[in-house]
Amino acid sequence: MVVWAQQAVVDLRSIHDFIARDSRYYAKKVVHDIREIVDELNKLPKMGRIVPELNEEDVRELFLYSYRII
């Protein structure tokens, strides 16, 4: 099960606000795409790779656009 850390929620909001300065459409799209790929982890928990610096089997990272999602 994916658990969103409070800092991750804050970061996602910051991403949205930063992109929204130029385009509200793309801000919503990026946030949607991030949420969508994270939701896939509930179905495929081994998706992505193990975070190298943590080396824990249950902590994965995905890359989307220029973002590293842990």
C-alpha positions as CSV (number, residue, x, y, z in Angstrom):
1,M,0.0,0.0,0.0
2,V,1.3,3.4,-0.9
3,V,1.4,5.9,2.0
4,W,1.9,9.5,1.2
5,A,4.2,11.3,3.6
6,Q,3.0,14.7,4.7
7,Q,6.1,16.2,3.1
8,A,5.2,14.5,-0.2
9,V,1.8,16.1,-0.1
10,V,3.4,19.5,0.5
11,D,5.9,18.9,-2.4
12,L,3.1,17.9,-4.8
13,R,1.2,21.1,-3.9
14,S,4.4,23.1,-4.5
15,I,4.9,21.4,-7.9
16,H,1.4,22.4,-8.8
17,D,1.8,26.0,-7.7
18,F,5.1,26.4,-9.5
19,I,3.7,25.1,-12.8
20,A,0.5,27.0,-12.4
21,R,2.3,30.3,-12.6
22,D,2.6,29.5,-16.3
23,S,-0.2,27.1,-17.0
24,R,-3.0,25.9,-14.8
25,Y,-3.8,23.2,-17.3
26,Y,-0.3,21.7,-17.2
27,A,-0.1,22.1,-13.4
28,K,-3.3,19.9,-13.1
29,K,-2.0,17.5,-15.7
30,V,1.4,16.9,-14.0
31,V,-0.3,16.4,-10.6
32,H,-2.8,14.0,-12.1
33,D,0.0,12.1,-13.9
34,I,2.0,11.8,-10.7
35,R,-1.0,10.6,-8.7
36,E,-1.8,8.1,-11.5
37,I,1.7,6.6,-11.6
38,V,1.8,6.4,-7.8
39,D,-1.6,4.6,-7.8
40,E,-0.2,2.0,-10.1
41,L,2.2,1.0,-7.3
42,N,-0.9,-0.3,-5.4
43,K,-1.4,-2.8,-8.2
44,L,2.3,-3.4,-9.0
45,P,4.2,-2.8,-5.8
46,K,7.5,-4.0,-7.4
47,M,7.3,-1.4,-10.2
48,G,10.2,1.0,-10.3
49,R,13.5,0.3,-8.8
50,I,14.7,0.0,-5.2
51,V,16.0,3.4,-4.0
52,P,19.8,3.0,-4.1
53,E,20.6,5.0,-1.1
54,L,18.0,3.2,1.1
55,N,18.4,-0.3,-0.3
56,E,15.0,-1.3,1.1
57,E,12.9,-3.8,-0.9
58,D,9.6,-2.0,-0.1
59,V,10.8,1.5,-0.9
60,R,10.6,2.2,-4.7
61,E,11.4,5.1,-6.9
62,L,9.8,6.1,-10.2
63,F,10.7,8.9,-12.6
64,L,8.1,11.1,-14.3
65,Y,9.0,14.2,-16.3
66,S,11.8,15.7,-14.2
67,Y,10.6,14.3,-10.9
68,R,11.9,11.5,-8.8
69,I,9.0,9.9,-7.0
70,I,10.0,7.8,-3.9
